[in-house]
Amino acid sequence: MNAKDLINVGIFTAIYFVIFFVTGMVGYIPVMMLAIPFLCPLTAGVPFMLFLTRVRKFGMVTIMGILLAILMLVFGHPWPCIITGIVFPLAGDLILRNGNFKSWSSILLGYAVFSQWITGLMIPFYFMRETYFKSLRSGYGDTYADTLMAITPTWAFGVVVLAAAAGSVLGAYFGKSLLKKHFKRAGIA
């Protein structure tokens, strides 16, 4: 990996993060928090697909995931995002490498797996409920915390995983359709 690769990782991580973060603002409405695992990979699919037209080396996607997790941690999200920000981007990177970063089926699956890093942001809602909602009350108030607690029962975590996968698949197709010219130039089928 050379300096140009790292610059591309930095630029596309910043673009992805801004789009992801702006989309995630819908979470200020508690019921919309349920839509975030679907909406964020959907909207961030465009910059991720453009990023993939520049990726030719293993590790670039993993570094992007780690940087995104660190940014989320800095912005106050809980620690599980660091674990998912390493594991899922690494797995997505391996899938993309298996397709030589050009196979559409590998790109689709790789992005769906990469996008599971968002589950780390949601784990506290489902599995660290007592401590997380206690801290949420101090910042957002009882009404917000109670509403969110009522709509995020532990059994629904599987919906988060499926929503992230569905959002990423649609985001990948959306990104591919917007970036046909870039995909053609990069030789991605």
N, C-alpha and C positions, 0 to 999 in steps of 0.2 A: 504494500500500500504506500503510495507516495503522497506528497503534500497536496497535490490537486485532488486526490481522492478524499483526503481529510477535509479539505475546503468544501467539497461537494457534500460531505456528511454534515458539516456544520451549517451550511446554507439551507439544505433541505430539512434538517432537524428543526431549524428556526422557523421555517415556513410551516412545516407540519404542526409544530407546537402552537403557533399563533392560531391556525385554523382549528385545531383540536380544542384549544383553550376557549376561543370565542364560542364555538359550538357548545362546549361544556357549560357555558354560562346559563343555559336553559335550566340547569339544575337548581338555580335559585328558586324555581317554582318546584316544590317537593315532588309532585306527581311526574314532572318532566325528568326527574332523576332516573326514572326507569327507562327513559328513551336514550339516555346518554351512551350506553354500550352499543346501541345501533347507530345513532346519529354521528358520533365522532369518527368511527372507521369509514362511514359513508362519505363524509365531507373531506376527510383527510386522505381519501383514496386518490384524489387528483395529484397532490404533491408527492405522494408515495410512488405512484406510477411514473411520474416524471423523474423522480429520484432513480427508479430502477433502470431508466434508459441510460443512466450514467454509471450504474454499478456493474463492475466486472470482476470484483475481487471479494472473496469471502472475508467477512468481518465488518464490512461497511454497514450492513443492516443491523448487526449486533451492536455496534457502537451507537448507531442511531437510537436503538431501544434503550440502551443504558443512559444515554444523555437525556432522553425523554423522561425516564424514571427519576433521574437526579433532579431535573427541572420540577417535576411534580412534587418531589420531596421538599425542595426549596420553597415551593408555593404552599406548603402546609399539608400535603396529602400524607397519609400514613405509610409506614415502612414496607408493608407487603408489596407495594409497587416496585420496589428495588428488586425483589426476587422475581416477580413476573416480568419485570423490565429486562432481566438478563435471560431467563429461561426461554420465554416465547420468541423474542427476537433471534436468539441463537438457533432455536429449532427452525424458525422461518428462514434464516440465512442458510442453514444446511439444505433445506428443501429447494431454495432458489439456486444454490450451487449445483445441486443434483440435476437441475434443468439448465445448467450453464448460464443462468440469469437471462435466458431467452425463450424458454418454453412457456407458453401461455398457461398451461395447466399447472406448472410449477409456480408460476407467478401468482396465480389465483389461490392455490393452496398455501403458498408461502406467506402471502399477505393475510390470509385468514388466520393462520397460526400466529404470525407476528402481532396481529391486532388483539390477541388474547392478553397482551400485556395490560390492557385496560381492566381486566378482572382484578388486578392487584389494587386498583383504586376503589373497587366495590367490595372487596373481601370484608372490610370492617363493618359495613352495613349488615352483613349476613352472619359473620362468625366472631366478631369482636364487639358485639352489640352493646354490652353494658358500658364498657369504658369509652367506646366511640360516641355513643349517643349522649353520654354524660358530658363529654367535651363539646359536642355539637350544641348542647343546650346553652352553654355559656356564650357561645358566639352567635348563634342564630335564634335562640329563644325556644321556649317550650312547644309552641304551636308547630314550628317547623320540624323540630326533632320528633315530636309525637306523630305527626303526619307521615314523616319519612319512615319511622319505625313500624307504623301500621301497614305500609305498602311494601315493605321489604322483609317478608318472613324468610327464614333460613332456607326453607324448601325451594324457594324461587331462584336460588343462585344459578341453577342450570339454565334458567331463562336468560341470565346475563351472558353466559357462555354462547348460547345459541344466537342471541341478538348481536353479539360482537361478530360472530361468524357471518351472519346474514348481512350485516351492515358492511363488512369488509368485502364480501363478494360483490354486492351491488356497487360499492365504492370503486372496486377494481374495474368493473365493466364501465362505469361512468367515466373514470379516469382514462381508460383505454379509448373510449369513444371521443373524448375531448382532445386526446393527444395522438390521434392516428398518425399524423405526419412525423412526430418524434419517435413513435414505435417503429414506423417503417424505416426511418433513418438508422435506428439502433439495431435493426434486423430481428426484432421480436415478432414471433409468429403467434 
